[in-house]
């Protein structure tokens, strides 16, 4: 949750400071999109996607659930 929170804060702050009160002439393009979109949306959420994939497939592990209890069928 900390990584996602940090990316949310990064996205909000970078989007605000790079996206507002700038003229169109001051903006450059990265991969065909305005620079502030790349730095405030694509980069942090791409990082979150990569982190989530790593976390799910490399870090998180299945826990042993133990033995199943013997079921009593109720018939004697």
N, CA, C and O atoms as a Tripos MOL2 file, in Angstrom:
@<TRIPOS>MOLECULE
protein
  304   303    76     0     0
PROTEIN
NO_CHARGES

@<TRIPOS>ATOM
      1 N           0.8330   -1.1960    0.0000 N.3       1 UNK1
      2 CA          0.0000    0.0000    0.0000 C.3       1 UNK1
      3 C           0.8740    1.2540    0.0000 C.2       1 UNK1
      4 O           0.4850    2.2850   -0.5480 O.2       1 UNK1
      5 N           2.0380    1.1650    0.6070 N.am      2 UNK2
      6 CA          2.9230    2.3200    0.6520 C.3       2 UNK2
      7 C           3.4040    2.7410   -0.7320 C.2       2 UNK2
      8 O           3.4940    3.9320   -1.0270 O.2       2 UNK2
      9 N           3.7130    1.7610   -1.5800 N.am      3 UNK3
     10 CA          4.1630    2.0740   -2.9440 C.3       3 UNK3
     11 C           3.0400    2.7620   -3.7130 C.2       3 UNK3
     12 O           3.2770    3.7550   -4.4010 O.2       3 UNK3
     13 N           1.8360    2.2470   -3.6010 N.am      4 UNK4
     14 CA          0.7080    2.8440   -4.3040 C.3       4 UNK4
     15 C           0.4050    4.2510   -3.7620 C.2       4 UNK4
     16 O           0.0640    5.1460   -4.5350 O.2       4 UNK4
     17 N           0.5230    4.4480   -2.4670 N.am      5 UNK5
     18 CA          0.3010    5.7800   -1.8870 C.3       5 UNK5
     19 C           1.3620    6.7600   -2.3670 C.2       5 UNK5
     20 O           1.0470    7.9010   -2.7070 O.2       5 UNK5
     21 N           2.6160    6.3220   -2.3950 N.am      6 UNK6
     22 CA          3.6940    7.1920   -2.8760 C.3       6 UNK6
     23 C           3.4730    7.5670   -4.3420 C.2       6 UNK6
     24 O           3.7010    8.7140   -4.7270 O.2       6 UNK6
     25 N           3.0380    6.6230   -5.1510 N.am      7 UNK7
     26 CA          2.7800    6.9210   -6.5620 C.3       7 UNK7
     27 C           1.5860    7.8580   -6.7300 C.2       7 UNK7
     28 O           1.5780    8.6980   -7.6300 O.2       7 UNK7
     29 N           0.5920    7.7200   -5.8800 N.am      8 UNK8
     30 CA         -0.5510    8.6320   -5.9190 C.3       8 UNK8
     31 C          -0.1170   10.0580   -5.5910 C.2       8 UNK8
     32 O          -0.5160   11.0020   -6.2720 O.2       8 UNK8
     33 N           0.6950   10.2140   -4.5530 N.am      9 UNK9
     34 CA          1.1870   11.5440   -4.1790 C.3       9 UNK9
     35 C           2.0750   12.1040   -5.2870 C.2       9 UNK9
     36 O           1.9430   13.2720   -5.6550 O.2       9 UNK9
     37 N           2.9790   11.2790   -5.8220 N.am     10 UNK10
     38 CA          3.8360   11.6990   -6.9380 C.3      10 UNK10
     39 C           2.9850   12.1640   -8.1120 C.2      10 UNK10
     40 O           3.2310   13.2300   -8.6770 O.2      10 UNK10
     41 N           1.9960   11.3740   -8.4760 N.am     11 UNK11
     42 CA          1.1450   11.6820   -9.6240 C.3      11 UNK11
     43 C           0.4150   13.0130   -9.4370 C.2      11 UNK11
     44 O           0.3500   13.8290  -10.3560 O.2      11 UNK11
     45 N          -0.1210   13.2150   -8.2640 N.am     12 UNK12
     46 CA         -0.8670   14.4420   -7.9890 C.3      12 UNK12
     47 C           0.0440   15.6700   -8.0090 C.2      12 UNK12
     48 O          -0.2780   16.6750   -8.6410 O.2      12 UNK12
     49 N           1.1690   15.5870   -7.3220 N.am     13 UNK13
     50 CA          2.0680   16.7480   -7.2410 C.3      13 UNK13
     51 C           2.7160   17.0750   -8.5940 C.2      13 UNK13
     52 O           2.7470   18.2360   -9.0020 O.2      13 UNK13
     53 N           3.2230   16.0720   -9.2740 N.am     14 UNK14
     54 CA          3.8670   16.3210  -10.5710 C.3      14 UNK14
     55 C           2.8440   16.8040  -11.5800 C.2      14 UNK14
     56 O           3.1360   17.7110  -12.3600 O.2      14 UNK14
     57 N           1.6620   16.2290  -11.5870 N.am     15 UNK15
     58 CA          0.6040   16.6870  -12.4920 C.3      15 UNK15
     59 C           0.2190   18.1330  -12.2360 C.2      15 UNK15
     60 O          -0.0110   18.8960  -13.1750 O.2      15 UNK15
     61 N           0.1500   18.5040  -10.9840 N.am     16 UNK16
     62 CA         -0.2060   19.8860  -10.6440 C.3      16 UNK16
     63 C           0.8920   20.8650  -11.0540 C.2      16 UNK16
     64 O           0.6200   21.8700  -11.7120 O.2      16 UNK16
     65 N           2.1240   20.5710  -10.6650 N.am     17 UNK17
     66 CA          3.2040   21.5310  -10.9150 C.3      17 UNK17
     67 C           3.6610   21.5620  -12.3710 C.2      17 UNK17
     68 O           4.1060   22.6060  -12.8460 O.2      17 UNK17
     69 N           3.5630   20.4530  -13.0860 N.am     18 UNK18
     70 CA          4.0000   20.4500  -14.4840 C.3      18 UNK18
     71 C           2.8640   20.7080  -15.4730 C.2      18 UNK18
     72 O           3.1160   21.1040  -16.6110 O.2      18 UNK18
     73 N           1.6180   20.4880  -15.0510 N.am     19 UNK19
     74 CA          0.5000   20.5770  -15.9840 C.3      19 UNK19
     75 C          -0.2560   21.8880  -15.9640 C.2      19 UNK19
     76 O          -0.8370   22.2770  -16.9770 O.2      19 UNK19
     77 N          -0.2630   22.5670  -14.8510 N.am     20 UNK20
     78 CA         -1.0260   23.8060  -14.7390 C.3      20 UNK20
     79 C          -0.1300   25.0290  -14.9130 C.2      20 UNK20
     80 O           1.0680   24.9970  -14.6310 O.2      20 UNK20
     81 N          -0.7340   26.0730  -15.3720 N.am     21 UNK21
     82 CA         -0.0800   27.3760  -15.5600 C.3      21 UNK21
     83 C           1.1470   27.3030  -16.4600 C.2      21 UNK21
     84 O           2.1320   28.0030  -16.2270 O.2      21 UNK21
     85 N           1.0930   26.4620  -17.4820 N.am     22 UNK22
     86 CA          2.1620   26.3920  -18.4880 C.3      22 UNK22
     87 C           1.5470   26.6400  -19.8420 C.2      22 UNK22
     88 O           0.4440   26.1800  -20.1340 O.2      22 UNK22
     89 N           2.2610   27.3620  -20.6560 N.am     23 UNK23
     90 CA          1.7520   27.5790  -22.0080 C.3      23 UNK23
     91 C           2.0530   26.3500  -22.8580 C.2      23 UNK23
     92 O           2.9360   25.5570  -22.5310 O.2      23 UNK23
     93 N           1.3250   26.2030  -23.9300 N.am     24 UNK24
     94 CA          1.5210   25.0560  -24.8220 C.3      24 UNK24
     95 C           2.9130   25.0800  -25.4490 C.2      24 UNK24
     96 O           3.4600   24.0260  -25.7750 O.2      24 UNK24
     97 N           3.4810   26.2460  -25.6170 N.am     25 UNK25
     98 CA          4.8130   26.3660  -26.2070 C.3      25 UNK25
     99 C           5.8970   25.8190  -25.2700 C.2      25 UNK25
    100 O           6.9490   25.3780  -25.7330 O.2      25 UNK25
    101 N           5.6450   25.8450  -23.9610 N.am     26 UNK26
    102 CA          6.6200   25.3510  -22.9850 C.3      26 UNK26
    103 C           6.6050   23.8330  -22.8310 C.2      26 UNK26
    104 O           7.5420   23.2540  -22.2810 O.2      26 UNK26
    105 N           5.5510   23.1910  -23.3130 N.am     27 UNK27
    106 CA          5.4270   21.7500  -23.1400 C.3      27 UNK27
    107 C           6.1240   21.0100  -24.2680 C.2      27 UNK27
    108 O           6.0660   21.4150  -25.4290 O.2      27 UNK27
    109 N           6.7820   19.9240  -23.9060 N.am     28 UNK28
    110 CA          7.4080   19.0670  -24.9040 C.3      28 UNK28
    111 C           6.6520   17.7460  -24.9590 C.2      28 UNK28
    112 O           5.8290   17.4530  -24.0920 O.2      28 UNK28
    113 N           6.9360   16.9610  -25.9770 N.am     29 UNK29
    114 CA          6.2670   15.6750  -26.1390 C.3      29 UNK29
    115 C           7.2180   14.5310  -25.8120 C.2      29 UNK29
    116 O           8.3910   14.5540  -26.1860 O.2      29 UNK29
    117 N           6.7000   13.5410  -25.1160 N.am     30 UNK30
    118 CA          7.4190   12.3040  -24.8370 C.3      30 UNK30
    119 C           6.5130   11.1770  -25.3230 C.2      30 UNK30
    120 O           5.4040   10.9980  -24.8200 O.2      30 UNK30
    121 N           6.9950   10.4240  -26.3010 N.am     31 UNK31
    122 CA          6.2120    9.3420  -26.9020 C.3      31 UNK31
    123 C           4.8600    9.8360  -27.4300 C.2      31 UNK31
    124 O           3.8670    9.1100  -27.3850 O.2      31 UNK31
    125 N           4.8340   11.0630  -27.9250 N.am     32 UNK32
    126 CA          3.6300   11.6310  -28.5220 C.3      32 UNK32
    127 C           2.6250   12.2060  -27.5550 C.2      32 UNK32
    128 O           1.5290   12.5850  -27.9680 O.2      32 UNK32
    129 N           2.9590   12.2830  -26.2890 N.am     33 UNK33
    130 CA          2.0470   12.8600  -25.2960 C.3      33 UNK33
    131 C           2.7550   13.9870  -24.5540 C.2      33 UNK33
    132 O           3.9840   14.0040  -24.4890 O.2      33 UNK33
    133 N           2.0060   14.9160  -24.0010 N.am     34 UNK34
    134 CA          2.6430   16.0050  -23.2510 C.3      34 UNK34
    135 C           3.5210   15.4540  -22.1290 C.2      34 UNK34
    136 O           3.2100   14.4370  -21.5090 O.2      34 UNK34
    137 N           4.6170   16.1520  -21.8910 N.am     35 UNK35
    138 CA          5.5890   15.6640  -20.9000 C.3      35 UNK35
    139 C           4.9930   15.4680  -19.5200 C.2      35 UNK35
    140 O           5.3620   14.5300  -18.8140 O.2      35 UNK35
    141 N           4.0700   16.3460  -19.1220 N.am     36 UNK36
    142 CA          3.5090   16.2170  -17.7840 C.3      36 UNK36
    143 C           2.6320   14.9750  -17.6650 C.2      36 UNK36
    144 O           2.5280   14.4100  -16.5760 O.2      36 UNK36
    145 N           2.0070   14.5380  -18.7350 N.am     37 UNK37
    146 CA          1.2220   13.3030  -18.7130 C.3      37 UNK37
    147 C           2.1570   12.1040  -18.5100 C.2      37 UNK37
    148 O           1.8640   11.2030  -17.7230 O.2      37 UNK37
    149 N           3.2820   12.1050  -19.2280 N.am     38 UNK38
    150 CA          4.2280   11.0060  -19.0770 C.3      38 UNK38
    151 C           4.7550   10.9220  -17.6490 C.2      38 UNK38
    152 O           4.7330    9.8530  -17.0380 O.2      38 UNK38
    153 N           5.2300   12.0530  -17.1130 N.am     39 UNK39
    154 CA          5.8590   12.0510  -15.7860 C.3      39 UNK39
    155 C           4.8550   11.8870  -14.6420 C.2      39 UNK39
    156 O           5.2200   11.3760  -13.5830 O.2      39 UNK39
    157 N           3.5990   12.3070  -14.8300 N.am     40 UNK40
    158 CA          2.6480   12.2420  -13.7170 C.3      40 UNK40
    159 C           1.6530   11.0880  -13.8110 C.2      40 UNK40
    160 O           0.9880   10.7750  -12.8230 O.2      40 UNK40
    161 N           1.5370   10.4510  -14.9710 N.am     41 UNK41
    162 CA          0.5820    9.3530  -15.1030 C.3      41 UNK41
    163 C           1.2820    8.0640  -15.5320 C.2      41 UNK41
    164 O           1.2130    7.0510  -14.8360 O.2      41 UNK41
    165 N           1.9510    8.1090  -16.6770 N.am     42 UNK42
    166 CA          2.5390    6.8930  -17.2390 C.3      42 UNK42
    167 C           3.6380    6.3240  -16.3380 C.2      42 UNK42
    168 O           3.6360    5.1300  -16.0400 O.2      42 UNK42
    169 N           4.5580    7.1570  -15.9110 N.am     43 UNK43
    170 CA          5.6780    6.6760  -15.0990 C.3      43 UNK43
    171 C           5.2440    6.0810  -13.7530 C.2      43 UNK43
    172 O           5.5990    4.9350  -13.4750 O.2      43 UNK43
    173 N           4.4940    6.7970  -12.9020 N.am     44 UNK44
    174 CA          4.1730    6.2050  -11.5970 C.3      44 UNK44
    175 C           3.2400    4.9980  -11.6900 C.2      44 UNK44
    176 O           3.4050    4.0360  -10.9400 O.2      44 UNK44
    177 N           2.2660    5.0340  -12.5970 N.am     45 UNK45
    178 CA          1.3360    3.9070  -12.6710 C.3      45 UNK45
    179 C           1.9540    2.7320  -13.4140 C.2      45 UNK45
    180 O           1.5790    1.5860  -13.1690 O.2      45 UNK45
    181 N           2.8900    2.9960  -14.3130 N.am     46 UNK46
    182 CA          3.6710    1.9090  -14.9020 C.3      46 UNK46
    183 C           4.5350    1.2460  -13.8490 C.2      46 UNK46
    184 O           4.6750    0.0230  -13.8330 O.2      46 UNK46
    185 N           5.1160    2.0520  -12.9660 N.am     47 UNK47
    186 CA          5.8950    1.5050  -11.8540 C.3      47 UNK47
    187 C           5.0110    0.6550  -10.9510 C.2      47 UNK47
    188 O           5.4190   -0.4270  -10.5290 O.2      47 UNK47
    189 N           3.8050    1.1310  -10.6510 N.am     48 UNK48
    190 CA          2.8820    0.3520   -9.8160 C.3      48 UNK48
    191 C           2.5210   -0.9730  -10.4780 C.2      48 UNK48
    192 O           2.4290   -1.9990   -9.8040 O.2      48 UNK48
    193 N           2.3190   -0.9570  -11.7780 N.am     49 UNK49
    194 CA          2.0310   -2.1980  -12.4890 C.3      49 UNK49
    195 C           3.2010   -3.1630  -12.3670 C.2      49 UNK49
    196 O           3.0070   -4.3360  -12.0490 O.2      49 UNK49
    197 N           4.4110   -2.6800  -12.6170 N.am     50 UNK50
    198 CA          5.5970   -3.5230  -12.4920 C.3      50 UNK50
    199 C           5.7900   -4.0420  -11.0800 C.2      50 UNK50
    200 O           6.1200   -5.2120  -10.8860 O.2      50 UNK50
    201 N           5.5870   -3.1840  -10.0950 N.am     51 UNK51
    202 CA          5.7100   -3.5930   -8.6990 C.3      51 UNK51
    203 C           4.6870   -4.6640   -8.3430 C.2      51 UNK51
    204 O           5.0170   -5.6360   -7.6650 O.2      51 UNK51
    205 N           3.4490   -4.4920   -8.7970 N.am     52 UNK52
    206 CA          2.3950   -5.4670   -8.4990 C.3      52 UNK52
    207 C           2.6940   -6.8170   -9.1310 C.2      52 UNK52
    208 O           2.4710   -7.8580   -8.5120 O.2      52 UNK52
    209 N           3.1980   -6.8070  -10.3600 N.am     53 UNK53
    210 CA          3.5560   -8.0600  -11.0190 C.3      53 UNK53
    211 C           4.6830   -8.7500  -10.2500 C.2      53 UNK53
    212 O           4.6170   -9.9520   -9.9910 O.2      53 UNK53
    213 N           5.7210   -7.9860   -9.8850 N.am     54 UNK54
    214 CA          6.8090   -8.5560   -9.1020 C.3      54 UNK54
    215 C           6.2970   -9.1220   -7.7820 C.2      54 UNK54
    216 O           6.6400  -10.2430   -7.4070 O.2      54 UNK54
    217 N           5.4800   -8.3480   -7.0840 N.am     55 UNK55
    218 CA          4.9800   -8.7610   -5.7800 C.3      55 UNK55
    219 C           4.1650  -10.0450   -5.8830 C.2      55 UNK55
    220 O           4.3170  -10.9490   -5.0630 O.2      55 UNK55
    221 N           3.3090  -10.1220   -6.8810 N.am     56 UNK56
    222 CA          2.4330  -11.2940   -7.0120 C.3      56 UNK56
    223 C           3.1880  -12.5570   -7.4130 C.2      56 UNK56
    224 O           2.8960  -13.6390   -6.9050 O.2      56 UNK56
    225 N           4.1580  -12.4270   -8.3230 N.am     57 UNK57
    226 CA          4.8010  -13.6180   -8.8570 C.3      57 UNK57
    227 C           6.1250  -13.9790   -8.1900 C.2      57 UNK57
    228 O           6.5730  -15.1190   -8.3150 O.2      57 UNK57
    229 N           6.7550  -13.0610   -7.4960 N.am     58 UNK58
    230 CA          8.0570  -13.3450   -6.8900 C.3      58 UNK58
    231 C           8.0400  -13.3130   -5.3640 C.2      58 UNK58
    232 O           8.7240  -14.1180   -4.7320 O.2      58 UNK58
    233 N           7.2890  -12.4190   -4.7650 N.am     59 UNK59
    234 CA          7.3570  -12.2180   -3.3190 C.3      59 UNK59
    235 C           6.2660  -12.9910   -2.5780 C.2      59 UNK59
    236 O           6.5450  -13.7010   -1.6120 O.2      59 UNK59
    237 N           5.0360  -12.8490   -3.0340 N.am     60 UNK60
    238 CA          3.9080  -13.4670   -2.3580 C.3      60 UNK60
    239 C           3.9690  -14.9870   -2.5540 C.2      60 UNK60
    240 O           4.2460  -15.4670   -3.6540 O.2      60 UNK60
    241 N           3.7150  -15.7200   -1.5020 N.am     61 UNK61
    242 CA          3.7730  -17.1750   -1.5740 C.3      61 UNK61
    243 C           2.5050  -17.7750   -0.9750 C.2      61 UNK61
    244 O           1.8360  -17.1720   -0.1360 O.2      61 UNK61
    245 N           2.2040  -18.9710   -1.4350 N.am     62 UNK62
    246 CA          1.0680  -19.6890   -0.8700 C.3      62 UNK62
    247 C           1.4280  -20.1900    0.5190 C.2      62 UNK62
    248 O           2.5540  -20.6270    0.7560 O.2      62 UNK62
    249 N           0.4850  -20.1290    1.4210 N.am     63 UNK63
    250 CA          0.6720  -20.6740    2.7580 C.3      63 UNK63
    251 C           0.0730  -22.0700    2.8190 C.2      63 UNK63
    252 O          -0.9290  -22.3650    2.1690 O.2      63 UNK63
    253 N           0.7030  -22.9110    3.6040 N.am     64 UNK64
    254 CA          0.1680  -24.2400    3.8210 C.3      64 UNK64
    255 C          -1.0900  -24.1150    4.6600 C.2      64 UNK64
    256 O          -1.0780  -23.5030    5.7280 O.2      64 UNK64
    257 N          -2.1710  -24.6970    4.1730 N.am     65 UNK65
    258 CA         -3.4440  -24.6000    4.8880 C.3      65 UNK65
    259 C          -3.6390  -25.7310    5.8860 C.2      65 UNK65
    260 O          -4.6360  -25.7560    6.6080 O.2      65 UNK65
    261 N          -2.7030  -26.6590    5.9310 N.am     66 UNK66
    262 CA         -2.8030  -27.7550    6.8930 C.3      66 UNK66
    263 C          -3.6670  -28.8830    6.3590 C.2      66 UNK66
    264 O          -4.0170  -28.9190    5.1790 O.2      66 UNK66
    265 N          -3.9960  -29.7850    7.2350 N.am     67 UNK67
    266 CA         -4.8090  -30.9370    6.8830 C.3      67 UNK67
    267 C          -6.2880  -30.5810    6.9070 C.2      67 UNK67
    268 O          -6.7360  -29.7800    7.7270 O.2      67 UNK67
    269 N          -7.0420  -31.1930    5.9910 N.am     68 UNK68
    270 CA         -8.4840  -31.0370    6.0120 C.3      68 UNK68
    271 C          -9.0450  -31.8110    7.1870 C.2      68 UNK68
    272 O          -8.6000  -32.9280    7.4510 O.2      68 UNK68
    273 N         -10.0080  -31.2490    7.9000 N.am     69 UNK69
    274 CA        -10.6050  -32.0070    9.0070 C.3      69 UNK69
    275 C         -11.4060  -33.1940    8.4630 C.2      69 UNK69
    276 O         -11.9640  -33.1260    7.3670 O.2      69 UNK69
    277 N         -11.4550  -34.2590    9.2260 N.am     70 UNK70
    278 CA        -12.2440  -35.4300    8.8290 C.3      70 UNK70
    279 C         -13.7070  -35.0580    8.9770 C.2      70 UNK70
    280 O         -14.1430  -34.6040   10.0340 O.2      70 UNK70
    281 N         -14.4550  -35.2550    7.9070 N.am     71 UNK71
    282 CA        -15.8770  -34.9020    7.9490 C.3      71 UNK71
    283 C         -16.6830  -36.0650    8.4990 C.2      71 UNK71
    284 O         -16.4700  -37.2190    8.1260 O.2      71 UNK71
    285 N         -17.5880  -35.7540    9.3680 N.am     72 UNK72
    286 CA        -18.5000  -36.7590    9.9050 C.3      72 UNK72
    287 C         -19.7480  -36.7220    9.0680 C.2      72 UNK72
    288 O         -20.4080  -35.6850    8.9990 O.2      72 UNK72
    289 N         -20.0960  -37.8170    8.4280 N.am     73 UNK73
    290 CA        -21.2440  -37.8390    7.5320 C.3      73 UNK73
    291 C         -22.5640  -37.8800    8.2830 C.2      73 UNK73
    292 O         -23.6190  -37.6440    7.6950 O.2      73 UNK73
    293 N         -22.5150  -38.1740    9.5670 N.am     74 UNK74
    294 CA        -23.7430  -38.2060   10.3480 C.3      74 UNK74
    295 C         -24.4310  -39.5500   10.2950 C.2      74 UNK74
    296 O         -25.4280  -39.7440   10.9910 O.2      74 UNK74
    297 N         -23.9460  -40.4810    9.5060 N.am     75 UNK75
    298 CA        -24.5280  -41.8200    9.4280 C.3      75 UNK75
    299 C         -23.7190  -42.7720   10.3080 C.2      75 UNK75
    300 O         -22.4880  -42.7800   10.2750 O.2      75 UNK75
    301 N         -24.4380  -43.5720   11.0920 N.am     76 UNK76
    302 CA        -23.7650  -44.5210   11.9660 C.3      76 UNK76
    303 C         -23.9890  -45.9230   11.5690 C.2      76 UNK76
    304 O         -23.4800  -46.8380   12.2170 O.2      76 UNK76
@<TRIPOS>BOND
     1     1     2 1
     2     2     3 1
     3     3     4 2
     4     3     5 am
     5     5     6 1
     6     6     7 1
     7     7     8 2
     8     7     9 am
     9     9    10 1
    10    10    11 1
    11    11    12 2
    12    11    13 am
    13    13    14 1
    14    14    15 1
    15    15    16 2
    16    15    17 am
    17    17    18 1
    18    18    19 1
    19    19    20 2
    20    19    21 am
    21    21    22 1
    22    22    23 1
    23    23    24 2
    24    23    25 am
    25    25    26 1
    26    26    27 1
    27    27    28 2
    28    27    29 am
    29    29    30 1
    30    30    31 1
    31    31    32 2
    32    31    33 am
    33    33    34 1
    34    34    35 1
    35    35    36 2
    36    35    37 am
    37    37    38 1
    38    38    39 1
    39    39    40 2
    40    39    41 am
    41    41    42 1
    42    42    43 1
    43    43    44 2
    44    43    45 am
    45    45    46 1
    46    46    47 1
    47    47    48 2
    48    47    49 am
    49    49    50 1
    50    50    51 1
    51    51    52 2
    52    51    53 am
    53    53    54 1
    54    54    55 1
    55    55    56 2
    56    55    57 am
    57    57    58 1
    58    58    59 1
    59    59    60 2
    60    59    61 am
    61    61    62 1
    62    62    63 1
    63    63    64 2
    64    63    65 am
    65    65    66 1
    66    66    67 1
    67    67    68 2
    68    67    69 am
    69    69    70 1
    70    70    71 1
    71    71    72 2
    72    71    73 am
    73    73    74 1
    74    74    75 1
    75    75    76 2
    76    75    77 am
    77    77    78 1
    78    78    79 1
    79    79    80 2
    80    79    81 am
    81    81    82 1
    82    82    83 1
    83    83    84 2
    84    83    85 am
    85    85    86 1
    86    86    87 1
    87    87    88 2
    88    87    89 am
    89    89    90 1
    90    90    91 1
    91    91    92 2
    92    91    93 am
    93    93    94 1
    94    94    95 1
    95    95    96 2
    96    95    97 am
    97    97    98 1
    98    98    99 1
    99    99   100 2
   100    99   101 am
   101   101   102 1
   102   102   103 1
   103   103   104 2
   104   103   105 am
   105   105   106 1
   106   106   107 1
   107   107   108 2
   108   107   109 am
   109   109   110 1
   110   110   111 1
   111   111   112 2
   112   111   113 am
   113   113   114 1
   114   114   115 1
   115   115   116 2
   116   115   117 am
   117   117   118 1
   118   118   119 1
   119   119   120 2
   120   119   121 am
   121   121   122 1
   122   122   123 1
   123   123   124 2
   124   123   125 am
   125   125   126 1
   126   126   127 1
   127   127   128 2
   128   127   129 am
   129   129   130 1
   130   130   131 1
   131   131   132 2
   132   131   133 am
   133   133   134 1
   134   134   135 1
   135   135   136 2
   136   135   137 am
   137   137   138 1
   138   138   139 1
   139   139   140 2
   140   139   141 am
   141   141   142 1
   142   142   143 1
   143   143   144 2
   144   143   145 am
   145   145   146 1
   146   146   147 1
   147   147   148 2
   148   147   149 am
   149   149   150 1
   150   150   151 1
   151   151   152 2
   152   151   153 am
   153   153   154 1
   154   154   155 1
   155   155   156 2
   156   155   157 am
   157   157   158 1
   158   158   159 1
   159   159   160 2
   160   159   161 am
   161   161   162 1
   162   162   163 1
   163   163   164 2
   164   163   165 am
   165   165   166 1
   166   166   167 1
   167   167   168 2
   168   167   169 am
   169   169   170 1
   170   170   171 1
   171   171   172 2
   172   171   173 am
   173   173   174 1
   174   174   175 1
   175   175   176 2
   176   175   177 am
   177   177   178 1
   178   178   179 1
   179   179   180 2
   180   179   181 am
   181   181   182 1
   182   182   183 1
   183   183   184 2
   184   183   185 am
   185   185   186 1
   186   186   187 1
   187   187   188 2
   188   187   189 am
   189   189   190 1
   190   190   191 1
   191   191   192 2
   192   191   193 am
   193   193   194 1
   194   194   195 1
   195   195   196 2
   196   195   197 am
   197   197   198 1
   198   198   199 1
   199   199   200 2
   200   199   201 am
   201   201   202 1
   202   202   203 1
   203   203   204 2
   204   203   205 am
   205   205   206 1
   206   206   207 1
   207   207   208 2
   208   207   209 am
   209   209   210 1
   210   210   211 1
   211   211   212 2
   212   211   213 am
   213   213   214 1
   214   214   215 1
   215   215   216 2
   216   215   217 am
   217   217   218 1
   218   218   219 1
   219   219   220 2
   220   219   221 am
   221   221   222 1
   222   222   223 1
   223   223   224 2
   224   223   225 am
   225   225   226 1
   226   226   227 1
   227   227   228 2
   228   227   229 am
   229   229   230 1
   230   230   231 1
   231   231   232 2
   232   231   233 am
   233   233   234 1
   234   234   235 1
   235   235   236 2
   236   235   237 am
   237   237   238 1
   238   238   239 1
   239   239   240 2
   240   239   241 am
   241   241   242 1
   242   242   243 1
   243   243   244 2
   244   243   245 am
   245   245   246 1
   246   246   247 1
   247   247   248 2
   248   247   249 am
   249   249   250 1
   250   250   251 1
   251   251   252 2
   252   251   253 am
   253   253   254 1
   254   254   255 1
   255   255   256 2
   256   255   257 am
   257   257   258 1
   258   258   259 1
   259   259   260 2
   260   259   261 am
   261   261   262 1
   262   262   263 1
   263   263   264 2
   264   263   265 am
   265   265   266 1
   266   266   267 1
   267   267   268 2
   268   267   269 am
   269   269   270 1
   270   270   271 1
   271   271   272 2
   272   271   273 am
   273   273   274 1
   274   274   275 1
   275   275   276 2
   276   275   277 am
   277   277   278 1
   278   278   279 1
   279   279   280 2
   280   279   281 am
   281   281   282 1
   282   282   283 1
   283   283   284 2
   284   283   285 am
   285   285   286 1
   286   286   287 1
   287   287   288 2
   288   287   289 am
   289   289   290 1
   290   290   291 1
   291   291   292 2
   292   291   293 am
   293   293   294 1
   294   294   295 1
   295   295   296 2
   296   295   297 am
   297   297   298 1
   298   298   299 1
   299   299   300 2
   300   299   301 am
   301   301   302 1
   302   302   303 1
   303   303   304 2
@<TRIPOS>SUBSTRUCTURE
     1 UNK1         2 RESIDUE 1 A UNK
     2 UNK2         6 RESIDUE 1 A UNK
     3 UNK3        10 RESIDUE 1 A UNK
     4 UNK4        14 RESIDUE 1 A UNK
     5 UNK5        18 RESIDUE 1 A UNK
     6 UNK6        22 RESIDUE 1 A UNK
     7 UNK7        26 RESIDUE 1 A UNK
     8 UNK8        30 RESIDUE 1 A UNK
     9 UNK9        34 RESIDUE 1 A UNK
    10 UNK10       38 RESIDUE 1 A UNK
    11 UNK11       42 RESIDUE 1 A UNK
    12 UNK12       46 RESIDUE 1 A UNK
    13 UNK13       50 RESIDUE 1 A UNK
    14 UNK14       54 RESIDUE 1 A UNK
    15 UNK15       58 RESIDUE 1 A UNK
    16 UNK16       62 RESIDUE 1 A UNK
    17 UNK17       66 RESIDUE 1 A UNK
    18 UNK18       70 RESIDUE 1 A UNK
    19 UNK19       74 RESIDUE 1 A UNK
    20 UNK20       78 RESIDUE 1 A UNK
    21 UNK21       82 RESIDUE 1 A UNK
    22 UNK22       86 RESIDUE 1 A UNK
    23 UNK23       90 RESIDUE 1 A UNK
    24 UNK24       94 RESIDUE 1 A UNK
    25 UNK25       98 RESIDUE 1 A UNK
    26 UNK26      102 RESIDUE 1 A UNK
    27 UNK27      106 RESIDUE 1 A UNK
    28 UNK28      110 RESIDUE 1 A UNK
    29 UNK29      114 RESIDUE 1 A UNK
    30 UNK30      118 RESIDUE 1 A UNK
    31 UNK31      122 RESIDUE 1 A UNK
    32 UNK32      126 RESIDUE 1 A UNK
    33 UNK33      130 RESIDUE 1 A UNK
    34 UNK34      134 RESIDUE 1 A UNK
    35 UNK35      138 RESIDUE 1 A UNK
    36 UNK36      142 RESIDUE 1 A UNK
    37 UNK37      146 RESIDUE 1 A UNK
    38 UNK38      150 RESIDUE 1 A UNK
    39 UNK39      154 RESIDUE 1 A UNK
    40 UNK40      158 RESIDUE 1 A UNK
    41 UNK41      162 RESIDUE 1 A UNK
    42 UNK42      166 RESIDUE 1 A UNK
    43 UNK43      170 RESIDUE 1 A UNK
    44 UNK44      174 RESIDUE 1 A UNK
    45 UNK45      178 RESIDUE 1 A UNK
    46 UNK46      182 RESIDUE 1 A UNK
    47 UNK47      186 RESIDUE 1 A UNK
    48 UNK48      190 RESIDUE 1 A UNK
    49 UNK49      194 RESIDUE 1 A UNK
    50 UNK50      198 RESIDUE 1 A UNK
    51 UNK51      202 RESIDUE 1 A UNK
    52 UNK52      206 RESIDUE 1 A UNK
    53 UNK53      210 RESIDUE 1 A UNK
    54 UNK54      214 RESIDUE 1 A UNK
    55 UNK55      218 RESIDUE 1 A UNK
    56 UNK56      222 RESIDUE 1 A UNK
    57 UNK57      226 RESIDUE 1 A UNK
    58 UNK58      230 RESIDUE 1 A UNK
    59 UNK59      234 RESIDUE 1 A UNK
    60 UNK60      238 RESIDUE 1 A UNK
    61 UNK61      242 RESIDUE 1 A UNK
    62 UNK62      246 RESIDUE 1 A UNK
    63 UNK63      250 RESIDUE 1 A UNK
    64 UNK64      254 RESIDUE 1 A UNK
    65 UNK65      258 RESIDUE 1 A UNK
    66 UNK66      262 RESIDUE 1 A UNK
    67 UNK67      266 RESIDUE 1 A UNK
    68 UNK68      270 RESIDUE 1 A UNK
    69 UNK69      274 RESIDUE 1 A UNK
    70 UNK70      278 RESIDUE 1 A UNK
    71 UNK71      282 RESIDUE 1 A UNK
    72 UNK72      286 RESIDUE 1 A UNK
    73 UNK73      290 RESIDUE 1 A UNK
    74 UNK74      294 RESIDUE 1 A UNK
    75 UNK75      298 RESIDUE 1 A UNK
    76 UNK76      302 RESIDUE 1 A UNK
